Amino acid sequence: MIRCLIVDDELIARQILEEYIANTSGLMLVATCRNALEAFSKLEQHPIDLIFLDIEMPLVNGLTFLKALT
């Protein structure tokens, strides 16, 4: 089972991804986040294998968030 995290500031994008993950065998949604700051917190709490990451977000954009993980 691939543990997934959604990070997107747009509600409709999160909802579409949630539905896709729910209908795809082998994927398990662990959490959804509205911004990178929430995502940092979730990553500390849960092991994640795959991140669906928006690039253009307020506060910290997706690329900056990704670079901070490495």
N, C-alpha and C positions, 0 to 999 in steps of 0.2 A: 504494500500500500504506500503510495506517494503522498506525504503530508504537505499540504499546500497552504500558502498565505496569500491573501489578496491585499494589495496596497494601492488604493486609488481614491482620489478626492471626489469623484463623481459617483453619486448613488446609482444611477442607471448602469454604469460600467461594472460596479460591484455586483449588482443584481444579475446581470448577464453572465458574469464569470461564475457566480455562485450556482446558477442553473446549469451551466456547462459542466462544472466540477461534479455536481450532484448526479448528472446523467452520464458521467464517464467512469466506467469501472476502473479500479486501480487508483483513483484519486480520492483523497479525503481532505475536506476543508477543515483546517484547524482554527483559523480566525480571519476576520476582515478588518482592515484598518483604513482610516480616512486620510492618514498622512504618515510620513516617515517616522515621526516621533513615536506614534502609537506602535508602529512596526518594530522599532528597537525594543520596546517593552515586551511585545509578544515573542520576539526571538529569544529573549532572556528566559521566558517562561516555558517555551515549547520547542522541541526539535522540529525543524522545517526542512523539507527536501527541495521544494520548488516555490518560487515567489513570482506571482503575477504582479508586475510592478509598473505603475504609471510613471512616465518621465516628467511631465509637466504638472507639478503640484506646488502649493504654497509652502512657505517655511523652508523645507529642505526638498529639493527636486530629486527625482528618482536616481539620476546618475551620481549625485553627491552621496545619497544614501548607499548606493551600491559600492562606491569607492570606500566608504567608511567600514564596510563589512570585511574588506580584504586586509 
